[in-house]
Amino acid sequence: MKQVSVKHSISLEEAEEHYQLSSENYSIDSAESHLAYYRDKHPLYYRTLLNHYSK
């Protein structure tokens, strides 16, 4: 059975870049809709951004 490595920490820069790339591929014009999509589909990246910007 193939093992999949799980990344437990993501740098802020990596999370910001991932969010920007994700928004470029998201077709609905509402920022809230993209944020909800991002929170659901990429929770690790979302938490990294949330933890940094909620301080």
Secondary structure, DSSP 8 states (H G I E B T S, - for coil): -----------HHHHHHHHHHHHHT-----HHHHHHHHHHH-HHHHHHHHHHHT-
